Amino acid sequence: MQTQKAVSLANFLTESVAKSNIGYHLLALAVTAVWGTTFVSTKVLIIEGMHPAAIFAIRFLVSYVGICLFSIIKEGKITWLARSWKDELMCLFLGISGGSIYFLAENSSLIYTQAANVSFFVCTAPLFTAILTLIGRKVLKGRFRDGLEEVHLGRALIVGTLLALIGIALVVFDGQRLQLSVRGDILAITSAFLWALYSLFVGEMTKEYNALFISRKVFFYGFITILPFLGNTLSSFSPALLSQPVVYLNLLFLGVIASLLGYFTWNAVMAKIGNVTSTNYIYLNPIFTLIAATLVLGEQMTAQSLFGSLAILGGVILAGRSQKG
């Protein structure tokens, strides 16, 4: 009898965990921790003399080669094109919004400001995601509208948005920081908006196809669309850089761990628990970035920037409550 009760309890717990998708939430947390440290890793590469566009190009090239090999091993073949030209164009859009232009803006922002500041600005992505989801459910039609979570245009979203905007203003206009850093702040906010656009459509596309296919398309189009931005960076790039452990280890971390495994996992998570819920985990990015930036780069924040960053974090968390529970 006790054995039967134990089995019944185990089955109940297993079913409860499955229904709550706790495994996907843990995966989202793990990816967030990895992505939080990428700001520091990229900053290290920039300090070593690498151009933001070159960092991204190598990162996604490594990811694309890796995921193609994985596709051959897992599926025995590679499906190159989507089932319709509209879906193929959507993959191109995802490669730009969640790949080339997103990372070009984010990586470039690290030239002008601290990794911790960039991380706090990027964590406004859930706020943009909630607002764009609210708009998307009004203007989009068909599967992309149906694939979006429902959000409330209520007090939480309005107050959270205002609080985040106040925080952004405090950080941007911190008198103790170089005026040049405003450019970095704007680039970081731009990258957050682009990630919100990516989040709007990638979940439904992953459901339609699968995480492996969509991730591979994002890597491909991300790499292709960054090529025009490389410009003179190739002529000034020194291959000797790649022989330095600090360079190739950080590139492998960004390409294999953060991109190849990160995007594949994240796209699967978004398809399972929703675009708003999963993007909310980006709230935790700054925590991991602050720890890594302090230990690796020795970065410090002014009191005003710290207060503004906390306001941003509080605002986006509050706005996240606009999601229906």
HELIX and SHEET records of a PDB file:
HELIX    1   1 GLN A    2  SER A   20  1                                  19    
HELIX    2   2 ILE A   22  ILE A   47  1                                  26    
HELIX    3   3 PRO A   52  GLU A   75  1                                  24    
HELIX    4   4 TRP A   85  GLY A   95  1                                  11    
HELIX    5   5 ILE A   96  SER A  100  3                                   5    
HELIX    6   6 ILE A  101  TYR A  112  1                                  12    
HELIX    7   7 ALA A  115  VAL A  122  1                                   8    
HELIX    8   8 ALA A  125  VAL A  139  1                                  15    
HELIX    9   9 ARG A  143  ASP A  146  1                                   4    
HELIX   10  10 ARG A  155  VAL A  172  1                                  18    
HELIX   11  11 SER A  181  GLU A  208  1                                  28    
HELIX   12  12 ALA A  211  LEU A  230  1                                  20    
HELIX   13  13 THR A  233  SER A  236  1                                   4    
HELIX   14  14 PRO A  239  SER A  243  5                                   5    
HELIX   15  15 PRO A  245  LEU A  252  1                                   8    
HELIX   16  16 PHE A  253  LEU A  261  3                                   9    
HELIX   17  17 GLY A  262  ILE A  273  1                                  12    
HELIX   18  18 ASN A  275  THR A  279  1                                   5    
HELIX   19  19 ASN A  280  LEU A  284  5                                   5    
HELIX   20  20 ASN A  285  ALA A  292  1                                   8    
HELIX   21  21 ALA A  293  LEU A  297  3                                   5    
HELIX   22  22 ALA A  303  GLY A  320  1                                  18    
END                                                                             
